[in-house]
């Protein structure tokens, strides 16, 4: 099998991690072009919401000691980062962060942190990242260095980012047992 550098994340796949999995959404939530070790990767997120939740990436944790940086090329959104207290229990988060981002910003993801991005703007959210995706064990859609299982098991991250009165707010994901430390980045937390 040769490496395919392009993939699109479908609504069907994204329903696994949505706050409201039965909500209607666009056929494609986001597009990925993976460059391998010699080129950066590009991700482009659609605009809008699905059941009130902003369009987002699926989210994953890195396998091993891999860190990563995202550069925001266009648009505005929110980056969510979280670190589990114990890798064997995805329901307990040691640290959760929400970082509001716009064109020109960058966000560093230390090793051990799961991450996902959301588009809260009215245009594409376009990101460049330096994650190594290449080779026969990788695909643009499901790179070998990424663990999607814990995110799927918990139906997303510890908080969902939803639109209320035209602005992003956070709603707790009730499947999580505990979130020990939080930095909401100025976003309000509301009840579902």
C-alpha positions in Angstrom: 0.0 0.0 0.0 1.4 3.4 -0.9 1.0 6.4 1.3 -2.0 8.5 0.4 -1.4 12.2 1.4 -5.1 13.3 1.3 -8.1 12.4 3.4 -11.4 13.9 4.4 -13.2 13.4 7.7 -16.8 12.5 7.1 -19.9 13.3 9.2 -20.4 9.6 9.7 -17.0 9.2 11.3 -17.3 12.5 13.3 -20.6 11.3 14.9 -18.5 9.1 17.1 -17.2 12.1 19.0 -20.1 14.7 18.8 -22.1 15.9 21.8 -25.2 15.1 19.8 -24.3 12.2 17.5 -27.7 12.2 15.8 -27.5 15.8 14.7 -27.3 16.6 11.0 -24.1 18.0 9.6 -22.1 18.6 6.5 -20.9 15.5 4.5 -17.3 16.5 5.2 -16.2 18.2 8.4 -12.6 18.8 7.5 -9.9 18.0 4.9 -6.3 16.8 5.6 -3.2 16.9 3.4 -0.3 15.2 5.0 3.3 16.0 3.9 5.4 13.4 5.6 8.7 14.2 7.2 9.8 16.8 4.7 6.7 18.9 4.4 4.2 20.2 7.0 0.6 19.0 7.1 -2.4 21.2 6.3 -5.9 20.8 7.8 -8.9 22.8 6.7 -12.1 22.9 8.8 -15.6 23.7 7.5 -17.6 26.5 9.1 -20.8 26.1 11.1 -22.1 23.9 13.9 -23.5 20.4 14.3 -26.3 20.3 16.9 -24.9 23.5 18.2 -21.4 22.2 18.5 -18.7 23.9 16.4 -17.1 21.9 13.6 -14.0 20.3 15.0 -11.3 17.8 14.3 -11.8 14.3 15.8 -9.1 14.7 18.4 -6.3 12.3 19.4 -3.4 11.5 21.8 0.1 10.9 20.4 1.7 7.6 20.9 5.2 7.9 22.5 7.0 11.2 23.2 5.8 13.1 20.2 5.2 16.9 20.5 3.7 19.0 17.8 3.1 22.7 16.9 0.1 24.1 15.0 0.3 27.3 13.1 -3.1 29.0 12.3 -2.9 30.2 8.7 -6.5 31.5 8.3 -9.6 31.9 10.4 -10.4 31.7 14.1 -11.2 29.0 16.5 -10.3 27.2 19.7 -7.6 24.6 20.4 -8.4 22.1 23.1 -5.6 20.3 24.9 -5.9 17.7 27.6 -3.6 15.3 29.5 -4.9 12.2 31.1 -4.0 11.4 34.7 -3.5 7.7 33.9 -3.3 6.4 30.3 -5.4 3.3 31.4 -8.4 5.5 32.4 -9.5 8.0 29.8 -12.2 9.3 32.1 -9.8 11.2 34.4 -8.1 14.3 33.0 -5.1 15.7 34.9 -5.2 19.0 32.9 -7.6 20.6 30.3 -6.9 23.8 28.4 -8.9 25.8 25.9 -7.0 28.3 23.8 -8.7 30.8 21.5 -6.8 31.2 18.3 -6.8 33.4 15.1 -4.7 33.8 12.0 -1.0 34.2 12.9 -1.2 32.3 16.2 0.6 29.1 17.0 -0.1 26.5 19.7 2.5 24.0 21.0 1.2 20.5 22.1 3.6 19.0 24.5 4.1 15.2 24.5 1.3 13.4 26.3 -1.4 16.0 25.5 -4.4 15.1 23.4 -5.6 17.9 21.1 -8.4 18.9 18.8 -9.2 22.1 17.0 -12.6 23.9 16.4 -13.7 26.4 13.8 -15.6 29.2 15.6 -15.3 31.7 12.7 -17.3 32.4 9.5 -14.5 31.3 7.1 -12.3 28.2 6.8 -10.0 27.5 9.7 -6.7 26.5 8.1 -3.9 25.0 10.1 -0.3 23.9 9.4 1.4 21.4 11.7 4.7 19.6 12.0 3.4 16.1 12.9 5.3 13.3 11.1 2.9 11.4 8.8 4.5 9.2 6.2 5.1 5.7 5.2 3.2 2.4 4.8 1.9 2.3 8.4 0.5 5.8 8.1 -2.5 7.2 6.3 -3.6 10.8 6.0 -6.9 9.9 7.8 -5.4 7.7 10.6 -1.7 8.3 11.2 0.1 5.6 13.0 1.4 7.9 15.7 -2.1 8.9 16.8 -4.4 7.1 19.3 -8.0 7.9 18.5 -9.5 5.2 20.8 -9.6 7.1 24.1 -11.3 10.0 22.4 -13.9 7.7 20.7 -14.5 5.9 24.0 -15.3 9.2 25.8 -17.3 10.6 22.8 -14.9 13.6 22.6 -12.9 15.7 25.0 -13.8 16.7 28.6 -15.6 19.8 27.3 -17.6 20.5 24.1 -17.4 23.9 22.5 -20.9 25.1 21.5 -22.4 28.3 20.1 -24.6 30.3 22.4 -25.8 33.8 21.3 -23.2 33.7 18.5 -20.2 33.0 20.8 -18.3 29.9 21.9 -19.0 28.4 25.3 -17.9 25.2 27.0 -20.2 22.4 28.1 -18.9 19.5 30.3 -18.8 16.1 28.7 -20.6 14.0 31.4 -18.8 10.8 30.5 -15.6 12.1 32.3 -15.4 11.3 36.0 -12.9 14.0 36.9 -11.0 17.0 35.5 -8.3 18.0 38.0 -6.9 21.2 36.6 -8.6 23.6 34.1 -7.7 26.7 32.1 -10.8 27.7 30.0 -8.9 30.5 28.2 -11.6 33.0 28.9 -14.5 30.9 27.6 -17.5 30.6 29.8 -18.7 27.2 31.1 -22.5 26.7 30.9 -24.9 23.9 31.5 -26.2 21.7 28.6 
